[in-house]
Every structure is written in C-alpha cells, then in structure tokens.
Amino acid sequence: MIEELLNEPYWVIDFLPEQVPQGCAGQFSAVQKYYLQPSVLAGLHRRFANILLKLNCYDDFHVSASDGDQVTVNPTPESLVSRIVDHPEDLCIVLPDEQTLITLSHDDLYMTVYHPSERLLDRIGCLASAEGLFFWQPKT
C-alpha cells in the first residue's frame, strides 16, 4: 500500500508557504542551515508531532519506520512524540480509512501527505495553520 500511495498526488506541511525558486535573491541556504540545527529542528518536529497527535484523534494511524518492518496501530501519544522529537526516525504513517500516507524524515523541514481526501485537506490545513506552518501542493 505504501508504494502505491507514494505515486499519488501529494502536499507538504512546511515552514514556508511555497517552494523557493531557483536563483532567488533571498538567503534560503542560510535559513535552511539555521532550521537544521538540532535544537531548532526539534522545535519544528514538535509542531509536526502536534499536528499528527490531533489528527490521530479523528483517524486511525498505522505507524512504521520507513523500512516498514514493524507497524504500530495508534501508538500512544508519548511513543509517537518520542519517535518524532526525542529519538527522530524516518516514519511512514498510513491512515487506512482515508487511503492516505504521511511521511516524515528525521532531517527534513517538511512532512509529505500523499493522497489526502478533501476532508483531510481541510483538516490538515487547519492544524498546520494552528502550528504556524503552511500546507501546500508543489507545482509539478
């Protein structure tokens, strides 16, 4: 199922409202380097965890490391936060009733949401906004 969902349309939850164009006059590289500092990245990942915890109030989660070996259904909030913030790892989160996949890499500044329904688009958009983040679809 994960492999199939990776080929579906996707959106990102990001600290920026859109992709920075190539050759932009701003300081994207310096800002990116700043956000990748462990203490700053942990704060961003905490916001990602907050979004996922709230989303898990509405939908079942099947969580696995990116290798997909061991799946945990609806992990405890403490366990999910630990896997995202305290001991970051690359995660795949499947919402089986929605046929949606959310991926998070331990060293990325964004989460990716594959094949969200209209209902999930609205809900995730609200949750991202509440955390001071943006939810947008990259141009293909």
CORGIWO-V20438 format. One record per backbone hydrogen bond with DSSP energy under -1.0 kcal/mol. CO is the residue of the C=O (numbers start at 1). NH is the residue of the N-H. E is the energy in kcal/mol with one decimal. If there is no record, write none. Layout:
co=(CO:CO)
nh=(NH:NH)
e=(E:E)
This chain:
co=(1:2:4:5:9:11:12:13:14:21:27:28:29:30:31:32:34:37:38:39:40:41:42:43:44:45:46:47:48:49:50:51:52:54:55:55:61:62:63:64:65:72:76:77:78:79:80:81:82:83:90:91:92:93:94:95:95:95:100:101:102:103:104:105:111:112:113:114:117:118:119:120:121:122:123:124:125:126:127:128:129:134:136)
nh=(5:6:7:8:115:113:136:111:134:24:31:32:33:34:35:36:37:41:42:43:44:45:46:47:48:49:50:51:52:53:54:55:56:57:58:59:74:94:72:92:68:63:80:81:82:83:84:85:87:89:66:104:64:102:62:98:99:100:95:114:93:112:91:108:13:103:11:101:121:122:123:124:125:126:127:128:129:130:131:133:132:14:12)
e=(-2.3:-1.9:-1.3:-1.8:-3.0:-3.0:-2.1:-1.9:-3.0:-1.6:-2.6:-3.3:-2.3:-2.0:-2.5:-1.6:-1.6:-3.2:-2.1:-1.1:-1.8:-2.8:-1.9:-1.5:-1.9:-2.7:-2.3:-2.0:-2.4:-3.0:-2.1:-2.4:-2.3:-1.1:-1.6:-1.7:-2.9:-2.6:-3.0:-2.9:-2.8:-3.1:-2.5:-2.6:-2.2:-2.1:-1.2:-3.6:-3.5:-1.5:-1.7:-2.1:-2.3:-2.6:-2.0:-1.2:-1.2:-1.5:-2.9:-3.7:-2.9:-2.3:-3.1:-1.8:-2.5:-2.6:-2.3:-1.8:-2.7:-2.2:-2.4:-3.2:-2.0:-2.1:-2.5:-3.0:-2.2:-2.2:-1.0:-3.0:-1.8:-2.8:-3.1)
